[in-house]
Amino acid sequence: MARPRKKRRIGFDPGAIYFKPRAIPLSQIQEVNLSRGELEAIRLVDFKGYSQNKASKKMNVSQSTLQRSLASARSKIAEALTEGKAIRVEDMLE
């Protein structure tokens, strides 16, 4: 039996949940989905400058879980930027 998932603590509301390249119609664009947990990990570590240890405590997850969220989010953001895809922030919490 799988271990129950911990609820991640998200400390902000992003306001905008969709980012897309300019001048490309929505019907012609592919998108990548970023969870709110991944976005929070990026916000705390890359934007706020927290250590992974401090960020993981703020999110109520282990450091290794935060590391996986960061790696996943960075990969998705890089894909969107380099391949001209939209980024959609999902409402789920990983």
C-alpha positions as CSV (number, residue, x, y, z in Angstrom):
1,M,0.0,0.0,0.0
2,A,1.3,3.4,-1.0
3,R,2.1,6.0,1.7
4,P,-0.4,8.9,1.9
5,R,0.6,12.1,0.2
6,K,1.4,15.1,2.4
7,K,-0.5,18.2,1.7
8,R,1.9,20.9,0.3
9,R,1.7,24.3,1.7
10,I,1.4,27.0,-1.0
11,G,2.1,30.5,0.3
12,F,0.7,32.6,-2.5
13,D,-1.9,32.8,-5.3
14,P,-0.2,33.3,-8.7
15,G,-3.0,35.5,-10.0
16,A,-2.3,34.6,-13.6
17,I,-2.4,30.9,-14.5
18,Y,-1.6,31.0,-18.2
19,F,1.5,32.4,-20.0
20,K,1.9,32.1,-23.7
21,P,4.2,33.4,-26.4
22,R,3.0,36.6,-28.1
23,A,1.3,36.6,-31.5
24,I,0.6,32.9,-31.6
25,P,-3.1,32.1,-31.6
26,L,-4.2,29.9,-28.7
27,S,-5.6,27.3,-31.1
28,Q,-2.1,26.8,-32.6
29,I,0.0,26.5,-29.5
30,Q,1.0,23.5,-27.4
31,E,1.3,23.9,-23.6
32,V,3.1,22.5,-20.6
33,N,1.4,22.0,-17.3
34,L,3.1,23.3,-14.2
35,S,1.5,22.3,-10.9
36,R,1.1,24.9,-8.1
37,G,3.6,22.9,-6.0
38,E,6.2,23.2,-8.7
39,L,5.5,26.9,-9.1
40,E,5.9,27.4,-5.3
41,A,9.2,25.5,-5.3
42,I,10.5,27.8,-8.1
43,R,9.2,30.9,-6.3
44,L,10.9,30.0,-3.0
45,V,14.2,28.8,-4.3
46,D,14.8,30.7,-7.5
47,F,12.9,33.9,-6.9
48,K,13.1,34.3,-3.1
49,G,16.5,32.8,-2.8
50,Y,15.7,30.3,0.0
51,S,17.9,27.2,0.4
52,Q,16.2,24.0,-0.5
53,N,16.1,23.0,3.1
54,K,14.3,26.2,4.2
55,A,11.9,26.0,1.2
56,S,11.1,22.4,1.9
57,K,10.2,23.3,5.5
58,K,8.0,26.1,4.3
59,M,6.2,23.8,1.9
60,N,5.9,21.0,4.5
61,V,7.7,18.4,2.2
62,S,11.0,16.6,2.4
63,Q,14.1,18.2,0.8
64,S,14.2,15.4,-1.8
65,T,10.6,16.0,-2.8
66,L,11.3,19.7,-3.2
67,Q,14.4,18.7,-5.3
68,R,12.2,16.6,-7.6
69,S,9.6,19.4,-7.9
70,L,12.3,21.9,-8.8
71,A,13.9,19.7,-11.4
72,S,10.5,19.0,-13.0
73,A,9.5,22.7,-13.0
74,R,12.8,23.9,-14.4
75,S,12.6,21.3,-17.2
76,K,9.0,22.3,-18.1
77,I,9.8,26.0,-18.1
78,A,12.9,25.4,-20.3
79,E,10.8,23.4,-22.7
80,A,8.2,26.1,-22.9
81,L,10.8,28.9,-23.5
82,T,12.9,27.1,-26.0
83,E,10.1,25.5,-28.0
84,G,7.6,28.4,-27.9
85,K,5.0,26.6,-25.8
86,A,2.5,28.1,-23.3
87,I,2.8,27.5,-19.6
88,R,-0.4,26.6,-17.7
89,V,-0.5,26.6,-13.9
90,E,-2.7,23.8,-12.8
91,D,-4.9,24.1,-9.7
92,M,-3.8,20.7,-8.3
93,L,-1.2,20.4,-5.6
94,E,1.0,17.6,-7.0
